[in-house]
């Protein structure tokens, strides 16, 4: 997610306020926040879910409905989302 420079602090506040609730959402195994080392306004959230259905349930939840619009309003560019599965450790 690429944020406006003036919006980074607000995004970090939103993440801090909600990441534990997201992590405790049924089916969520992990939530991490990373910063792009080459692009200071870019952040990545990486979440691991038990199933695609669990992720979709989160996306339809009241929690997501509160967090995502606030986050999206801070973007400098359209966000990208990817779903992956581990095939080897």
C-alpha positions as CSV (number, residue, x, y, z in Angstrom):
1,X,0.0,0.0,0.0
2,X,1.4,3.4,-1.0
3,X,0.4,6.1,1.4
4,X,0.4,9.9,1.2
5,X,3.4,11.1,3.2
6,X,1.2,13.1,5.5
7,X,-1.0,10.0,6.1
8,X,1.7,7.5,7.4
9,X,1.2,8.4,11.1
10,X,-2.5,8.0,10.8
11,X,-2.1,4.6,9.1
12,X,0.2,3.4,11.9
13,X,-2.3,4.5,14.5
14,X,-5.1,2.6,12.7
15,X,-2.9,-0.5,12.5
16,X,-1.9,-0.3,16.1
17,X,-5.5,0.1,17.2
18,X,-6.8,-2.9,15.2
19,X,-4.0,-5.4,14.4
20,X,-4.6,-7.4,17.6
21,X,-8.4,-7.7,16.8
22,X,-7.6,-8.8,13.3
23,X,-5.0,-11.3,14.6
24,X,-7.7,-12.7,16.9
25,X,-10.3,-12.9,14.2
26,X,-11.4,-16.6,13.7
27,X,-9.1,-18.2,11.1
28,X,-6.3,-15.6,11.3
29,X,-2.9,-17.1,12.1
30,X,-0.6,-14.1,11.7
31,X,-0.6,-10.4,10.9
32,X,2.6,-8.4,10.2
33,X,3.4,-4.9,9.0
34,X,6.4,-4.3,6.8
35,X,8.0,-1.1,5.3
36,X,9.5,-1.1,1.9
37,X,13.2,-0.2,2.2
38,X,13.3,1.6,-1.1
39,X,10.0,3.4,-1.0
40,X,9.4,5.0,2.4
41,X,5.7,5.6,1.9
42,X,5.0,1.9,1.0
43,X,3.8,-0.5,3.6
44,X,2.8,-4.2,3.3
45,X,0.5,-6.1,5.6
46,X,1.0,-9.8,5.5
47,X,-1.6,-12.0,7.0
48,X,-1.9,-15.7,7.1
49,X,-5.3,-17.4,7.2
50,X,-6.4,-21.0,7.9
51,X,-8.5,-21.0,4.7
52,X,-9.6,-18.7,1.9
53,X,-13.1,-18.9,3.4
54,X,-11.8,-17.5,6.7
55,X,-10.2,-14.6,4.9
56,X,-13.4,-13.9,3.0
57,X,-15.3,-14.0,6.3
58,X,-13.0,-11.3,7.6
59,X,-13.5,-9.2,4.5
60,X,-17.2,-9.3,5.1
61,X,-16.9,-8.5,8.8
62,X,-17.8,-5.3,10.7
63,X,-14.2,-5.0,11.7
64,X,-13.0,-4.9,8.1
65,X,-15.8,-2.5,7.3
66,X,-14.4,-0.1,9.9
67,X,-10.7,-0.5,9.2
68,X,-10.5,-0.7,5.4
69,X,-12.3,2.6,4.5
70,X,-10.2,4.6,7.0
71,X,-7.0,3.0,5.5
72,X,-8.1,3.3,1.9
73,X,-8.7,7.1,2.4
74,X,-5.0,7.5,3.1
75,X,-3.6,6.0,-0.1
76,X,-1.5,7.8,-2.6
77,X,-2.1,5.0,-5.2
78,X,-4.4,2.1,-5.6
79,X,-3.5,-0.9,-3.3
80,X,-2.7,-4.3,-4.6
81,X,-3.7,-7.6,-2.9
82,X,-2.3,-11.0,-3.5
83,X,-3.4,-14.4,-2.1
84,X,-0.7,-17.1,-2.0
85,X,-0.3,-20.6,-0.5
86,X,2.9,-22.2,0.7
87,X,4.1,-25.1,-1.4
88,X,7.4,-25.7,0.3
89,X,9.2,-24.7,3.5
